[in-house]
Every structure is written in C-alpha cells, then in structure tokens.
C-alpha cells in the first residue's frame, strides 16, 4: 500500500512538473502568434488609413464636380434670355433639378 501511495505521489509530482512546463511553454509559444497578429493589425490599420484617404479624395472630387456642374448650369441660365414679364426667381431647387435631372435650362424655367 505504501508503495502504491509513493507511486501515486510520484505520478502527481511528474504531472505537476509537466503542467508547469506546458504552461510556461504555452505562454512562450504564444509570442510568435502574438507578433504575427500584431503585424496583421498594423497592416489592417494601414489599409484603413488608405481607405479613409481614398474616401476623402473621392468626396473632394465629387464636390468639385458638383460645383463645376452648378457653375455651368448658372452660366447657361445667365445666357438664356427671358422676356421681362416671364422673369422667374432661380432657386436652388431649380439648380438642383438642372444638375441632377440633366434637364435643359429652359425646361426648368418655363412658367
């Protein structure tokens, strides 16, 4: 019986040592995985920054294009000659219709 207890005690001691070693190896074994995940995170951050820059550039280009179209629409309205009795107030809604519906200027100004 004492021999069985000694054998069990030795097995528990061996298991304890093995668990401590596995725990230590497991934590140190995670180092390369953590480094790899950090690299992927940095790459993701860089790609997100590139997407933000691209979105910002696209918005800037869109605003410039809308301003250009609005300016051209206003220029074409200035060129149109309407008789004095048919004068209309050119509102931003009309300009918006001209820009986004591609209507000729005179169609939007018909009384």
Backbone as XML, in Angstrom:
<?xml version="1.0"?>
<chain id="A" units="angstrom">
  <residue number="1" name="UNK">
    <atom name="N" x="0.815" y="-1.179" z="0.000"/>
    <atom name="CA" x="0.000" y="0.000" z="0.000"/>
    <atom name="C" x="0.870" y="1.259" z="0.000"/>
  </residue>
  <residue number="2" name="UNK">
    <atom name="N" x="1.912" y="1.271" z="0.783"/>
    <atom name="CA" x="2.827" y="2.406" z="0.830"/>
    <atom name="C" x="3.492" y="2.602" z="-0.519"/>
  </residue>
  <residue number="3" name="UNK">
    <atom name="N" x="3.737" y="1.482" z="-1.169"/>
    <atom name="CA" x="4.354" y="1.560" z="-2.485"/>
    <atom name="C" x="3.375" y="2.200" z="-3.480"/>
  </residue>
  <residue number="4" name="UNK">
    <atom name="N" x="2.095" y="1.877" z="-3.385"/>
    <atom name="CA" x="1.078" y="2.475" z="-4.260"/>
    <atom name="C" x="0.958" y="3.974" z="-4.005"/>
  </residue>
  <residue number="5" name="UNK">
    <atom name="N" x="1.018" y="4.350" z="-2.729"/>
    <atom name="CA" x="0.926" y="5.775" z="-2.383"/>
    <atom name="C" x="2.150" y="6.504" z="-2.925"/>
  </residue>
  <residue number="6" name="UNK">
    <atom name="N" x="3.314" y="5.901" z="-2.793"/>
    <atom name="CA" x="4.534" y="6.506" z="-3.315"/>
    <atom name="C" x="4.448" y="6.628" z="-4.836"/>
  </residue>
  <residue number="7" name="UNK">
    <atom name="N" x="3.913" y="5.639" z="-5.499"/>
    <atom name="CA" x="3.766" y="5.662" z="-6.953"/>
    <atom name="C" x="2.796" y="6.766" z="-7.373"/>
  </residue>
  <residue number="8" name="UNK">
    <atom name="N" x="1.695" y="6.874" z="-6.651"/>
    <atom name="CA" x="0.714" y="7.940" z="-6.957"/>
    <atom name="C" x="1.349" y="9.297" z="-6.692"/>
  </residue>
  <residue number="9" name="UNK">
    <atom name="N" x="2.082" y="9.428" z="-5.598"/>
    <atom name="CA" x="2.746" y="10.686" z="-5.269"/>
    <atom name="C" x="3.749" y="11.062" z="-6.356"/>
  </residue>
  <residue number="10" name="UNK">
    <atom name="N" x="4.501" y="10.100" z="-6.852"/>
    <atom name="CA" x="5.456" y="10.351" z="-7.936"/>
    <atom name="C" x="4.732" y="10.775" z="-9.219"/>
  </residue>
  <residue number="11" name="UNK">
    <atom name="N" x="3.606" y="10.092" z="-9.492"/>
    <atom name="CA" x="2.827" y="10.449" z="-10.691"/>
    <atom name="C" x="2.282" y="11.867" z="-10.589"/>
  </residue>
  <residue number="12" name="UNK">
    <atom name="N" x="1.775" y="12.249" z="-9.411"/>
    <atom name="CA" x="1.255" y="13.609" z="-9.206"/>
    <atom name="C" x="2.381" y="14.620" z="-9.365"/>
  </residue>
  <residue number="13" name="UNK">
    <atom name="N" x="3.546" y="14.318" z="-8.798"/>
    <atom name="CA" x="4.684" y="15.219" z="-8.915"/>
    <atom name="C" x="5.104" y="15.369" z="-10.385"/>
  </residue>
  <residue number="14" name="UNK">
    <atom name="N" x="5.161" y="14.273" z="-11.107"/>
    <atom name="CA" x="5.517" y="14.297" z="-12.535"/>
    <atom name="C" x="4.491" y="15.100" z="-13.329"/>
  </residue>
  <residue number="15" name="UNK">
    <atom name="N" x="3.208" y="14.881" z="-13.001"/>
    <atom name="CA" x="2.138" y="15.608" z="-13.688"/>
    <atom name="C" x="2.213" y="17.100" z="-13.381"/>
  </residue>
  <residue number="16" name="UNK">
    <atom name="N" x="2.496" y="17.456" z="-12.133"/>
    <atom name="CA" x="2.632" y="18.861" z="-11.748"/>
    <atom name="C" x="3.771" y="19.528" z="-12.500"/>
  </residue>
  <residue number="17" name="UNK">
    <atom name="N" x="4.899" y="18.849" z="-12.579"/>
    <atom name="CA" x="6.047" y="19.388" z="-13.315"/>
    <atom name="C" x="5.696" y="19.535" z="-14.796"/>
  </residue>
  <residue number="18" name="UNK">
    <atom name="N" x="5.012" y="18.544" z="-15.349"/>
    <atom name="CA" x="4.637" y="18.592" z="-16.769"/>
    <atom name="C" x="3.665" y="19.736" z="-17.034"/>
  </residue>
  <residue number="19" name="UNK">
    <atom name="N" x="2.707" y="19.942" z="-16.120"/>
    <atom name="CA" x="1.752" y="21.046" z="-16.284"/>
    <atom name="C" x="2.440" y="22.403" z="-16.197"/>
  </residue>
  <residue number="20" name="UNK">
    <atom name="N" x="3.366" y="22.546" z="-15.250"/>
    <atom name="CA" x="4.100" y="23.811" z="-15.149"/>
    <atom name="C" x="4.924" y="24.067" z="-16.401"/>
  </residue>
  <residue number="21" name="UNK">
    <atom name="N" x="5.546" y="23.020" z="-16.920"/>
    <atom name="CA" x="6.343" y="23.168" z="-18.140"/>
    <atom name="C" x="5.450" y="23.517" z="-19.334"/>
  </residue>
  <residue number="22" name="UNK">
    <atom name="N" x="4.295" y="22.849" z="-19.432"/>
    <atom name="CA" x="3.366" y="23.121" z="-20.540"/>
    <atom name="C" x="2.837" y="24.544" z="-20.458"/>
  </residue>
  <residue number="23" name="UNK">
    <atom name="N" x="2.545" y="24.990" z="-19.235"/>
    <atom name="CA" x="2.060" y="26.360" z="-19.054"/>
    <atom name="C" x="3.127" y="27.363" z="-19.476"/>
  </residue>
  <residue number="24" name="UNK">
    <atom name="N" x="4.367" y="27.135" z="-19.050"/>
    <atom name="CA" x="5.462" y="28.031" z="-19.424"/>
    <atom name="C" x="5.714" y="27.992" z="-20.926"/>
  </residue>
  <residue number="25" name="UNK">
    <atom name="N" x="5.699" y="26.815" z="-21.516"/>
    <atom name="CA" x="5.907" y="26.689" z="-22.965"/>
    <atom name="C" x="4.739" y="27.292" z="-23.734"/>
  </residue>
  <residue number="26" name="UNK">
    <atom name="N" x="3.550" y="27.108" z="-23.195"/>
    <atom name="CA" x="2.368" y="27.644" z="-23.869"/>
    <atom name="C" x="2.415" y="29.154" z="-23.961"/>
  </residue>
  <residue number="27" name="UNK">
    <atom name="N" x="2.797" y="29.810" z="-22.885"/>
    <atom name="CA" x="2.883" y="31.267" z="-22.895"/>
    <atom name="C" x="3.992" y="31.752" z="-23.801"/>
  </residue>
  <residue number="28" name="UNK">
    <atom name="N" x="5.138" y="31.077" z="-23.748"/>
    <atom name="CA" x="6.227" y="31.496" z="-24.626"/>
    <atom name="C" x="5.933" y="31.107" z="-26.074"/>
  </residue>
  <residue number="29" name="UNK">
    <atom name="N" x="5.172" y="30.051" z="-26.255"/>
    <atom name="CA" x="4.793" y="29.629" z="-27.606"/>
    <atom name="C" x="3.819" y="30.592" z="-28.256"/>
  </residue>
  <residue number="30" name="UNK">
    <atom name="N" x="3.131" y="31.400" z="-27.443"/>
    <atom name="CA" x="2.197" y="32.385" z="-27.990"/>
    <atom name="C" x="2.909" y="33.626" z="-28.520"/>
  </residue>
  <residue number="31" name="UNK">
    <atom name="N" x="4.151" y="33.820" z="-28.131"/>
    <atom name="CA" x="4.898" y="35.005" z="-28.559"/>
    <atom name="C" x="4.914" y="35.193" z="-30.063"/>
  </residue>
  <residue number="32" name="UNK">
    <atom name="N" x="5.289" y="34.196" z="-30.841"/>
    <atom name="CA" x="5.288" y="34.361" z="-32.302"/>
    <atom name="C" x="3.874" y="34.605" z="-32.853"/>
  </residue>
  <residue number="33" name="UNK">
    <atom name="N" x="2.880" y="33.958" z="-32.254"/>
    <atom name="CA" x="1.499" y="34.156" z="-32.710"/>
    <atom name="C" x="1.034" y="35.585" z="-32.426"/>
  </residue>
  <residue number="34" name="UNK">
    <atom name="N" x="1.378" y="36.094" z="-31.260"/>
    <atom name="CA" x="1.024" y="37.473" z="-30.907"/>
    <atom name="C" x="1.736" y="38.441" z="-31.844"/>
  </residue>
  <residue number="35" name="UNK">
    <atom name="N" x="2.987" y="38.187" z="-32.138"/>
    <atom name="CA" x="3.740" y="39.050" z="-33.065"/>
    <atom name="C" x="3.100" y="39.039" z="-34.450"/>
  </residue>
  <residue number="36" name="UNK">
    <atom name="N" x="2.690" y="37.858" z="-34.902"/>
    <atom name="CA" x="2.037" y="37.752" z="-36.216"/>
    <atom name="C" x="0.715" y="38.522" z="-36.225"/>
  </residue>
  <residue number="37" name="UNK">
    <atom name="N" x="-0.057" y="38.393" z="-35.150"/>
    <atom name="CA" x="-1.320" y="39.121" z="-35.066"/>
    <atom name="C" x="-1.106" y="40.633" z="-35.015"/>
  </residue>
  <residue number="38" name="UNK">
    <atom name="N" x="-0.046" y="41.060" z="-34.331"/>
    <atom name="CA" x="0.274" y="42.490" z="-34.305"/>
    <atom name="C" x="0.647" y="43.003" z="-35.686"/>
  </residue>
  <residue number="39" name="UNK">
    <atom name="N" x="1.378" y="42.215" z="-36.449"/>
    <atom name="CA" x="1.730" y="42.602" z="-37.823"/>
    <atom name="C" x="0.476" y="42.733" z="-38.677"/>
  </residue>
  <residue number="40" name="UNK">
    <atom name="N" x="-0.438" y="41.777" z="-38.530"/>
    <atom name="CA" x="-1.684" y="41.833" z="-39.294"/>
    <atom name="C" x="-2.515" y="43.047" z="-38.885"/>
  </residue>
  <residue number="41" name="UNK">
    <atom name="N" x="-2.518" y="43.361" z="-37.595"/>
    <atom name="CA" x="-3.247" y="44.528" z="-37.117"/>
    <atom name="C" x="-2.667" y="45.814" z="-37.693"/>
  </residue>
  <residue number="42" name="UNK">
    <atom name="N" x="-1.357" y="45.911" z="-37.749"/>
    <atom name="CA" x="-0.715" y="47.091" z="-38.329"/>
    <atom name="C" x="-1.042" y="47.218" z="-39.813"/>
  </residue>
  <residue number="43" name="UNK">
    <atom name="N" x="-1.040" y="46.092" z="-40.526"/>
    <atom name="CA" x="-1.399" y="46.114" z="-41.950"/>
    <atom name="C" x="-2.845" y="46.552" z="-42.123"/>
  </residue>
  <residue number="44" name="UNK">
    <atom name="N" x="-3.715" y="46.079" z="-41.256"/>
    <atom name="CA" x="-5.127" y="46.469" z="-41.313"/>
    <atom name="C" x="-5.288" y="47.959" z="-41.044"/>
  </residue>
  <residue number="45" name="UNK">
    <atom name="N" x="-4.558" y="48.473" z="-40.065"/>
    <atom name="CA" x="-4.613" y="49.905" z="-39.770"/>
    <atom name="C" x="-4.145" y="50.724" z="-40.972"/>
  </residue>
  <residue number="46" name="UNK">
    <atom name="N" x="-3.080" y="50.278" z="-41.616"/>
    <atom name="CA" x="-2.564" y="50.996" z="-42.788"/>
    <atom name="C" x="-3.589" y="50.981" z="-43.920"/>
  </residue>
  <residue number="47" name="UNK">
    <atom name="N" x="-4.239" y="49.836" z="-44.132"/>
    <atom name="CA" x="-5.253" y="49.749" z="-45.185"/>
    <atom name="C" x="-6.460" y="50.619" z="-44.868"/>
  </residue>
  <residue number="48" name="UNK">
    <atom name="N" x="-6.855" y="50.685" z="-43.599"/>
    <atom name="CA" x="-7.962" y="51.560" z="-43.217"/>
    <atom name="C" x="-7.614" y="53.024" z="-43.474"/>
  </residue>
  <residue number="49" name="UNK">
    <atom name="N" x="-6.397" y="53.389" z="-43.192"/>
    <atom name="CA" x="-5.964" y="54.763" z="-43.446"/>
    <atom name="C" x="-5.993" y="55.069" z="-44.949"/>
  </residue>
  <residue number="50" name="UNK">
    <atom name="N" x="-5.558" y="54.100" z="-45.758"/>
    <atom name="CA" x="-5.614" y="54.285" z="-47.214"/>
    <atom name="C" x="-7.057" y="54.438" z="-47.686"/>
  </residue>
  <residue number="51" name="UNK">
    <atom name="N" x="-7.967" y="53.660" z="-47.121"/>
    <atom name="CA" x="-9.385" y="53.777" z="-47.485"/>
    <atom name="C" x="-9.950" y="55.137" z="-47.080"/>
  </residue>
  <residue number="52" name="UNK">
    <atom name="N" x="-9.563" y="55.628" z="-45.896"/>
    <atom name="CA" x="-10.023" y="56.959" z="-45.465"/>
    <atom name="C" x="-9.518" y="58.031" z="-46.425"/>
  </residue>
  <residue number="53" name="UNK">
    <atom name="N" x="-8.253" y="57.925" z="-46.822"/>
    <atom name="CA" x="-7.694" y="58.904" z="-47.752"/>
    <atom name="C" x="-8.411" y="58.849" z="-49.095"/>
  </residue>
  <residue number="54" name="UNK">
    <atom name="N" x="-8.667" y="57.630" z="-49.575"/>
    <atom name="CA" x="-9.356" y="57.483" z="-50.862"/>
    <atom name="C" x="-10.767" y="58.051" z="-50.778"/>
  </residue>
  <residue number="55" name="UNK">
    <atom name="N" x="-11.463" y="57.784" z="-49.668"/>
    <atom name="CA" x="-12.818" y="58.319" z="-49.499"/>
    <atom name="C" x="-12.775" y="59.839" z="-49.476"/>
  </residue>
  <residue number="56" name="UNK">
    <atom name="N" x="-11.821" y="60.395" z="-48.766"/>
    <atom name="CA" x="-11.690" y="61.846" z="-48.691"/>
    <atom name="C" x="-11.423" y="62.443" z="-50.075"/>
  </residue>
  <residue number="57" name="UNK">
    <atom name="N" x="-10.546" y="61.796" z="-50.837"/>
    <atom name="CA" x="-10.250" y="62.270" z="-52.192"/>
    <atom name="C" x="-11.478" y="62.183" z="-53.092"/>
  </residue>
  <residue number="58" name="UNK">
    <atom name="N" x="-12.234" y="61.092" z="-52.971"/>
    <atom name="CA" x="-13.450" y="60.951" z="-53.784"/>
    <atom name="C" x="-14.477" y="62.019" z="-53.432"/>
  </residue>
  <residue number="59" name="UNK">
    <atom name="N" x="-14.622" y="62.312" z="-52.149"/>
    <atom name="CA" x="-15.564" y="63.360" z="-51.743"/>
    <atom name="C" x="-15.113" y="64.707" z="-52.277"/>
  </residue>
  <residue number="60" name="UNK">
    <atom name="N" x="-13.815" y="64.985" z="-52.204"/>
    <atom name="CA" x="-13.297" y="66.246" z="-52.747"/>
    <atom name="C" x="-13.568" y="66.354" z="-54.241"/>
  </residue>
  <residue number="61" name="UNK">
    <atom name="N" x="-13.354" y="65.264" z="-54.968"/>
    <atom name="CA" x="-13.610" y="65.270" z="-56.408"/>
    <atom name="C" x="-15.097" y="65.443" z="-56.702"/>
  </residue>
  <residue number="62" name="UNK">
    <atom name="N" x="-15.947" y="64.809" z="-55.905"/>
    <atom name="CA" x="-17.391" y="64.935" z="-56.091"/>
    <atom name="C" x="-17.846" y="66.370" z="-55.858"/>
  </residue>
  <residue number="63" name="UNK">
    <atom name="N" x="-17.353" y="66.985" z="-54.795"/>
    <atom name="CA" x="-17.718" y="68.376" z="-54.508"/>
    <atom name="C" x="-17.258" y="69.284" z="-55.641"/>
  </residue>
  <residue number="64" name="UNK">
    <atom name="N" x="-16.058" y="69.065" z="-56.138"/>
    <atom name="CA" x="-15.552" y="69.884" z="-57.243"/>
    <atom name="C" x="-16.408" y="69.695" z="-58.492"/>
  </residue>
  <residue number="65" name="UNK">
    <atom name="N" x="-16.811" y="68.456" z="-58.769"/>
    <atom name="CA" x="-17.642" y="68.184" z="-59.947"/>
    <atom name="C" x="-19.016" y="68.826" z="-59.807"/>
  </residue>
  <residue number="66" name="UNK">
    <atom name="N" x="-19.625" y="68.717" z="-58.626"/>
    <atom name="CA" x="-20.941" y="69.341" z="-58.403"/>
    <atom name="C" x="-20.817" y="70.851" z="-58.545"/>
  </residue>
  <residue number="67" name="UNK">
    <atom name="N" x="-19.767" y="71.426" z="-58.000"/>
    <atom name="CA" x="-19.565" y="72.874" z="-58.135"/>
    <atom name="C" x="-19.395" y="73.260" z="-59.595"/>
  </residue>
  <residue number="68" name="UNK">
    <atom name="N" x="-18.668" y="72.454" z="-60.348"/>
    <atom name="CA" x="-18.470" y="72.726" z="-61.773"/>
    <atom name="C" x="-19.793" y="72.652" z="-62.530"/>
  </residue>
  <residue number="69" name="UNK">
    <atom name="N" x="-20.569" y="71.608" z="-62.255"/>
    <atom name="CA" x="-21.861" y="71.457" z="-62.931"/>
    <atom name="C" x="-22.802" y="72.596" z="-62.549"/>
  </residue>
  <residue number="70" name="UNK">
    <atom name="N" x="-22.811" y="72.961" z="-61.260"/>
    <atom name="CA" x="-23.670" y="74.061" z="-60.819"/>
    <atom name="C" x="-23.241" y="75.366" z="-61.477"/>
  </residue>
  <residue number="71" name="UNK">
    <atom name="N" x="-21.943" y="75.596" z="-61.558"/>
    <atom name="CA" x="-21.454" y="76.805" z="-62.223"/>
    <atom name="C" x="-21.841" y="76.841" z="-63.686"/>
  </residue>
  <residue number="72" name="UNK">
    <atom name="N" x="-21.707" y="75.709" z="-64.357"/>
    <atom name="CA" x="-22.110" y="75.649" z="-65.768"/>
    <atom name="C" x="-23.610" y="75.870" z="-65.920"/>
  </residue>
  <residue number="73" name="UNK">
    <atom name="N" x="-24.399" y="75.308" z="-65.006"/>
    <atom name="CA" x="-25.855" y="75.489" z="-65.072"/>
    <atom name="C" x="-26.214" y="76.956" z="-64.863"/>
  </residue>
  <residue number="74" name="UNK">
    <atom name="N" x="-25.558" y="77.598" z="-63.916"/>
    <atom name="CA" x="-25.833" y="79.013" z="-63.681"/>
    <atom name="C" x="-25.403" y="79.866" z="-64.867"/>
  </residue>
  <residue number="75" name="UNK">
    <atom name="N" x="-24.287" y="79.509" z="-65.498"/>
    <atom name="CA" x="-23.839" y="80.229" z="-66.685"/>
    <atom name="C" x="-24.851" y="80.075" z="-67.814"/>
  </residue>
  <residue number="76" name="UNK">
    <atom name="N" x="-25.379" y="78.861" z="-67.976"/>
    <atom name="CA" x="-26.359" y="78.655" z="-69.048"/>
    <atom name="C" x="-27.661" y="79.377" z="-68.726"/>
  </residue>
  <residue number="77" name="UNK">
    <atom name="N" x="-27.996" y="79.520" z="-67.458"/>
    <atom name="CA" x="-29.184" y="80.297" z="-67.089"/>
    <atom name="C" x="-28.978" y="81.771" z="-67.396"/>
  </residue>
  <residue number="78" name="UNK">
    <atom name="N" x="-27.770" y="82.243" z="-67.189"/>
    <atom name="CA" x="-27.473" y="83.647" z="-67.462"/>
    <atom name="C" x="-27.586" y="83.933" z="-68.961"/>
  </residue>
  <residue number="79" name="UNK">
    <atom name="N" x="-27.211" y="82.940" z="-69.783"/>
    <atom name="CA" x="-27.240" y="83.106" z="-71.230"/>
    <atom name="C" x="-28.675" y="83.131" z="-71.742"/>
  </residue>
  <residue number="80" name="UNK">
    <atom name="N" x="-29.556" y="82.397" z="-71.090"/>
    <atom name="CA" x="-30.965" y="82.365" z="-71.507"/>
    <atom name="C" x="-31.556" y="83.757" z="-71.376"/>
  </residue>
  <residue number="81" name="UNK">
    <atom name="N" x="-32.270" y="84.162" z="-72.387"/>
    <atom name="CA" x="-32.933" y="85.468" z="-72.307"/>
    <atom name="C" x="-34.433" y="85.235" z="-72.213"/>
  </residue>
  <residue number="82" name="UNK">
    <atom name="N" x="-34.999" y="85.747" z="-71.163"/>
    <atom name="CA" x="-36.432" y="85.615" z="-70.944"/>
    <atom name="C" x="-37.057" y="86.998" z="-71.055"/>
  </residue>
  <residue number="83" name="UNK">
    <atom name="N" x="-38.239" y="87.091" z="-71.641"/>
    <atom name="CA" x="-38.929" y="88.388" z="-71.650"/>
    <atom name="C" x="-39.183" y="88.848" z="-70.217"/>
  </residue>
  <residue number="84" name="UNK">
    <atom name="N" x="-39.247" y="90.159" z="-70.010"/>
    <atom name="CA" x="-39.386" y="90.723" z="-68.674"/>
    <atom name="C" x="-40.626" y="90.207" z="-67.955"/>
  </residue>
  <residue number="85" name="UNK">
    <atom name="N" x="-41.733" y="89.983" z="-68.652"/>
    <atom name="CA" x="-42.957" y="89.525" z="-67.993"/>
    <atom name="C" x="-42.844" y="88.068" z="-67.527"/>
  </residue>
  <residue number="86" name="UNK">
    <atom name="N" x="-41.894" y="87.336" z="-68.076"/>
    <atom name="CA" x="-41.724" y="85.933" z="-67.699"/>
    <atom name="C" x="-40.548" y="85.708" z="-66.748"/>
  </residue>
  <residue number="87" name="UNK">
    <atom name="N" x="-40.067" y="86.753" z="-66.073"/>
    <atom name="CA" x="-38.927" y="86.594" z="-65.172"/>
    <atom name="C" x="-39.289" y="85.639" z="-64.038"/>
  </residue>
  <residue number="88" name="UNK">
    <atom name="N" x="-38.357" y="84.802" z="-63.714"/>
    <atom name="CA" x="-38.566" y="83.855" z="-62.616"/>
    <atom name="C" x="-37.389" y="83.938" z="-61.663"/>
  </residue>
  <residue number="89" name="UNK">
    <atom name="N" x="-37.666" y="83.579" z="-60.447"/>
    <atom name="CA" x="-36.611" y="83.520" z="-59.437"/>
    <atom name="C" x="-35.938" y="82.165" z="-59.548"/>
  </residue>
  <residue number="90" name="UNK">
    <atom name="N" x="-34.640" y="82.158" z="-59.778"/>
    <atom name="CA" x="-33.910" y="80.903" z="-59.903"/>
    <atom name="C" x="-33.540" y="80.448" z="-58.496"/>
  </residue>
  <residue number="91" name="UNK">
    <atom name="N" x="-34.227" y="79.437" z="-58.037"/>
    <atom name="CA" x="-33.965" y="78.941" z="-56.683"/>
    <atom name="C" x="-32.955" y="77.805" z="-56.729"/>
  </residue>
  <residue number="92" name="UNK">
    <atom name="N" x="-32.462" y="77.451" z="-55.572"/>
    <atom name="CA" x="-31.511" y="76.349" z="-55.503"/>
    <atom name="C" x="-32.176" y="75.034" z="-55.899"/>
  </residue>
  <residue number="93" name="UNK">
    <atom name="N" x="-33.493" y="74.930" z="-55.691"/>
    <atom name="CA" x="-34.198" y="73.713" z="-56.110"/>
    <atom name="C" x="-34.148" y="73.567" z="-57.625"/>
  </residue>
  <residue number="94" name="UNK">
    <atom name="N" x="-34.285" y="74.667" z="-58.342"/>
    <atom name="CA" x="-34.219" y="74.608" z="-59.808"/>
    <atom name="C" x="-32.814" y="74.235" z="-60.263"/>
  </residue>
  <residue number="95" name="UNK">
    <atom name="N" x="-31.828" y="74.820" z="-59.611"/>
    <atom name="CA" x="-30.449" y="74.494" z="-59.964"/>
    <atom name="C" x="-30.190" y="73.022" z="-59.680"/>
  </residue>
  <residue number="96" name="UNK">
    <atom name="N" x="-30.708" y="72.531" z="-58.567"/>
    <atom name="CA" x="-30.546" y="71.122" z="-58.225"/>
    <atom name="C" x="-31.201" y="70.235" z="-59.277"/>
  </residue>
  <residue number="97" name="UNK">
    <atom name="N" x="-32.390" y="70.635" z="-59.743"/>
    <atom name="CA" x="-33.045" y="69.856" z="-60.809"/>
    <atom name="C" x="-32.199" y="69.853" z="-62.074"/>
  </residue>
  <residue number="98" name="UNK">
    <atom name="N" x="-31.631" y="70.987" z="-62.382"/>
    <atom name="CA" x="-30.792" y="71.064" z="-63.579"/>
    <atom name="C" x="-29.593" y="70.143" z="-63.456"/>
  </residue>
  <residue number="99" name="UNK">
    <atom name="N" x="-28.993" y="70.133" z="-62.283"/>
    <atom name="CA" x="-27.780" y="69.351" z="-62.085"/>
    <atom name="C" x="-28.074" y="67.862" z="-62.088"/>
  </residue>
  <residue number="100" name="UNK">
    <atom name="N" x="-29.080" y="67.459" z="-61.329"/>
    <atom name="CA" x="-29.275" y="66.035" z="-61.108"/>
    <atom name="C" x="-30.261" y="65.378" z="-62.054"/>
  </residue>
  <residue number="101" name="UNK">
    <atom name="N" x="-31.057" y="66.136" z="-62.777"/>
    <atom name="CA" x="-32.007" y="65.542" z="-63.728"/>
    <atom name="C" x="-31.594" y="65.750" z="-65.177"/>
  </residue>
  <residue number="102" name="UNK">
    <atom name="N" x="-30.524" y="66.474" z="-65.380"/>
    <atom name="CA" x="-29.994" y="66.735" z="-66.727"/>
    <atom name="C" x="-31.046" y="67.342" z="-67.650"/>
  </residue>
  <residue number="103" name="UNK">
    <atom name="N" x="-31.869" y="68.211" z="-67.116"/>
    <atom name="CA" x="-32.859" y="68.893" z="-67.965"/>
    <atom name="C" x="-32.208" y="70.111" z="-68.606"/>
  </residue>
  <residue number="104" name="UNK">
    <atom name="N" x="-32.652" y="70.461" z="-69.795"/>
    <atom name="CA" x="-32.126" y="71.710" z="-70.368"/>
    <atom name="C" x="-32.583" y="72.891" z="-69.527"/>
  </residue>
  <residue number="105" name="UNK">
    <atom name="N" x="-31.802" y="73.944" z="-69.424"/>
    <atom name="CA" x="-32.136" y="75.075" z="-68.561"/>
    <atom name="C" x="-33.505" y="75.665" z="-68.835"/>
  </residue>
  <residue number="106" name="UNK">
    <atom name="N" x="-33.914" y="75.776" z="-70.094"/>
    <atom name="CA" x="-35.189" y="76.409" z="-70.397"/>
    <atom name="C" x="-36.359" y="75.569" z="-69.940"/>
  </residue>
  <residue number="107" name="UNK">
    <atom name="N" x="-36.217" y="74.246" z="-69.865"/>
    <atom name="CA" x="-37.310" y="73.383" z="-69.428"/>
    <atom name="C" x="-37.615" y="73.609" z="-67.960"/>
  </residue>
  <residue number="108" name="UNK">
    <atom name="N" x="-36.612" y="73.873" z="-67.159"/>
    <atom name="CA" x="-36.828" y="74.067" z="-65.722"/>
    <atom name="C" x="-37.371" y="75.444" z="-65.423"/>
  </residue>
  <residue number="109" name="UNK">
    <atom name="N" x="-37.202" y="76.403" z="-66.341"/>
    <atom name="CA" x="-37.608" y="77.777" z="-66.082"/>
    <atom name="C" x="-38.946" y="78.129" z="-66.739"/>
  </residue>
  <residue number="110" name="UNK">
    <atom name="N" x="-39.584" y="77.202" z="-67.375"/>
    <atom name="CA" x="-40.842" y="77.502" z="-68.038"/>
    <atom name="C" x="-41.891" y="77.859" z="-66.992"/>
  </residue>
  <residue number="111" name="UNK">
    <atom name="N" x="-42.561" y="79.030" z="-67.129"/>
    <atom name="CA" x="-43.542" y="79.446" z="-66.110"/>
    <atom name="C" x="-44.786" y="78.578" z="-66.116"/>
  </residue>
</chain>
